[in-house]
Amino acid sequence: MAWAHEVGVRIIPQAGNTGLVGGQVPLHGDEVILSISRLTGKRAVDVRAGNMVLNAGTTLEEAHTIADEAGMLFPLYIASQGSARIGGVLGSNAGGVQVLAYGNARELCLGVEAVMADGTLYQGLNALKKDNTGYDLKDLFVGSEGTLGIITAATLKLFPKPAAHETALLNVASPDDALTLFSTLRARAGTTLTAFEIMPRIGFDFQLKHGMLSQDPSADISPWYVLAELSVPQGVAEGGLAAALEAAFETGLVTNGVIAESLAQREMLWLAREQMSEVQSREGASIKHDVSVPVAAVPELIARGMEAALKVAPGIRPVPFGHLGDGNIHFNFSQPEGADPKVFMAGAYAVHDAIYEIVLALGGSVSAEHGIGQLKTALLAKVKDPVALAMMRSIKSALDPKGILNPGKVLG
Ligand SMILES: Cc1cc2nc3c(=O)[nH]c(=O)nc-3n(C[C@H](O)[C@H](O)[C@H](O)COP(=O)(O)OP(=O)(O)OC[C@H]3O[C@@H](n4cnc5c(N)ncnc54)[C@H](O)[C@@H]3O)c2cc1C
């Protein structure tokens, strides 16, 4: 980096290359990709303090194994975890399916070590819970998508491993009922409710049609489903999920459901959730949005978003799914059956505009967990508070005055 800074070579930090917004991909053609994929392995694991220090090229899956071998849990799960690496996961502040209980990558990180644009080393690998000695510099790097420095190692939080999981796929009539169920379950289960995902029926139909599921994972046909999971702490009796759901079944809030009775059944339920995005590519072209709104506004987002998209693109098939408990919906749409994919995608901007307008009106964000990269720079410039944008530009020019780190990303 010192050399690159001196001669003005532009650098693209790349980790597992699974980012969904092109942050790790060159934009101009004259940049050098700096891969951290060989910077692997652990530096330290401290079970008593509940943290581990990993080099940034360690894959997320390896991080899970390192935690597991120490008898602990590192609770960040995403479908790309076999390839995604700690540096990229932190660089993009990834979320996943357990943010509800444990937080996103930012909340799981206590400190980072990073190489600055001029080659100097920021040594912020502390493991302190409390440190009020000025600005939180760690948080400049987490979520900065490689534009402010290159993370080389990180101190990550570890948690006690749950003794068991209780997982259910529940039929609900509407996103509004799913939200009521969420607040009911959270009131009963507290932080042991570690996942709460919403899915529409059409997502299962697609998976069955394309042979991605050998059998219907649900109890029966319902317009919407919730995948809810409790992580049962050591020493606590199992059965909490069934007990918490009793009233919901009695009042008809949940109309039917499946509670996993084996690990294989739990895995099948999760597979049906994880394949929601991938199956859309088998069903033709799709238009995707990774958005968030306050949790209470999710039903309104889904209702208004579906209506608005159908207006601008008649026949479009909405497949909104995701982390209802975090207010984060992957608001995706599949092309109308039999439509020409190219013609459908030509209308993508009208659908984007319709969805983003509703998201912003509801006080939401146009990028909940995937970031800005090169895909959403124009959108960010359009919707972000001008004062916030000016602060972001000041930070960028202070830390990378020559603009050699990931040029054109995030701020455009
Ligand atoms: C199948 C699939 C499922 C996914 N599911 C989720 C999900 O559920 N939740 C979610 O949040 N995301 C998800 N993602 C996207 C997610 O952002 C990435 O999977 C992951 O976090 C990126 O890690 P990576 O190692 O591949 O980073 P890369 O793709 O290599 O890089 C991502 C960004 O980080 C920067 N970067 C890379 N290394 C460093 C470093 N050392 N220091 C600073 N910056 C760096 C890059 O320049 C780039 O801007 C998914 C992606 C796929 C393909």
The ligand as a Gaussian input file, in Angstrom:
#p B3LYP/6-31G(d) Opt

LIG

0 1
 C      -25.409000     -16.680000      -1.964000
 C      -25.147000     -15.401000      -1.233000
 C      -25.844000     -15.133000      -0.070000
 C      -25.625000     -13.942000       0.637000
 N      -26.336000     -13.743000       1.774000
 C      -26.135000     -12.612000       2.470000
 C      -26.873000     -12.369000       3.667000
 O      -27.717000     -13.137000       4.092000
 N      -26.618000     -11.233000       4.343000
 C      -25.685000     -10.325000       3.899000
 O      -25.479000      -9.316000       4.560000
 N      -25.002000     -10.524000       2.772000
 C      -25.192000     -11.628000       2.045000
 N      -24.492000     -11.831000       0.890000
 C      -23.574000     -10.797000       0.441000
 C      -22.439000     -10.573000       1.407000
 O      -22.095000      -9.222000       1.396000
 C      -21.189000     -11.333000       1.125000
 O      -21.469000     -12.673000       1.007000
 C      -20.053000     -11.205000       2.171000
 O      -20.320000     -10.426000       3.302000
 C      -18.897000     -10.536000       1.482000
 O      -17.747000     -11.189000       1.866000
 P      -16.603000     -11.479000       0.803000
 O      -15.473000     -12.044000       1.585000
 O      -17.070000     -12.265000      -0.343000
 O      -16.222000     -10.000000       0.337000
 P      -15.992000      -9.418000      -1.124000
 O      -17.147000      -9.698000      -2.002000
 O      -14.665000      -9.846000      -1.623000
 O      -15.951000      -7.855000      -0.761000
 C      -17.098000      -7.192000      -0.287000
 C      -16.739000      -5.712000      -0.004000
 O      -15.798000      -5.638000       1.063000
 C      -14.584000      -5.018000       0.620000
 N      -13.473000      -5.737000       1.239000
 C      -13.001000      -6.988000       0.946000
 N      -11.982000      -7.301000       1.745000
 C      -11.810000      -6.246000       2.577000
 C      -10.890000      -5.954000       3.636000
 N       -9.954000      -6.829000       3.980000
 N      -10.980000      -4.758000       4.262000
 C      -11.916000      -3.833000       3.907000
 N      -12.801000      -4.058000       2.903000
 C      -12.754000      -5.243000       2.255000
 C      -14.584000      -5.145000      -0.894000
 O      -13.792000      -4.131000      -1.513000
 C      -16.055000      -5.021000      -1.199000
 O      -16.434000      -3.689000      -1.233000
 C      -24.688000     -12.998000       0.154000
 C      -23.991000     -13.272000      -1.030000
 C      -24.208000     -14.459000      -1.714000
 C      -23.435000     -14.721000      -2.962000

